[in-house]
Amino acid sequence: METIRDNGHSDRVIKKCQRMAGLKALLKEWELSDNLDLDYVRGLKARLLSVKNQLKNMCGHDGSEGMDDW
């Protein structure tokens, strides 16, 4: 019988999805704020895009499926 080893990939995908959800929530709060810091919001959007691309490369999709669970 072949032993299947868990290399932690699924844990990394879950953490990446959680990070993406956190960045989305933070971005939403900043966009609703009266005191909008455009440079900070631009940086948040760049980080969110980076995480989306990393997740897409990790699992072949953008990770948006099932995001309501986070």
Secondary structure in CASP SS format (residue, H / E / C, confidence):
PFRMAT SS
TARGET T0000
AUTHOR 0000-0000-0000
METHOD secondary structure of the structure
MODEL  1
M C 1.00
E C 1.00
T C 1.00
I C 1.00
R C 1.00
D C 1.00
N C 1.00
G C 1.00
H H 1.00
S H 1.00
D H 1.00
R H 1.00
V H 1.00
I H 1.00
K H 1.00
K H 1.00
C H 1.00
Q H 1.00
R H 1.00
M H 1.00
A H 1.00
G H 1.00
L H 1.00
K H 1.00
A H 1.00
L H 1.00
L H 1.00
K H 1.00
E H 1.00
W H 1.00
E H 1.00
L H 1.00
S C 1.00
D C 1.00
N C 1.00
L C 1.00
D C 1.00
L H 1.00
D H 1.00
Y H 1.00
V H 1.00
R H 1.00
G H 1.00
L H 1.00
K H 1.00
A H 1.00
R H 1.00
L H 1.00
L H 1.00
S H 1.00
V H 1.00
K H 1.00
N H 1.00
Q H 1.00
L H 1.00
K H 1.00
N H 1.00
M H 1.00
C H 1.00
G C 1.00
H C 1.00
D C 1.00
G C 1.00
S C 1.00
E C 1.00
G C 1.00
M H 1.00
D H 1.00
D H 1.00
W C 1.00
END
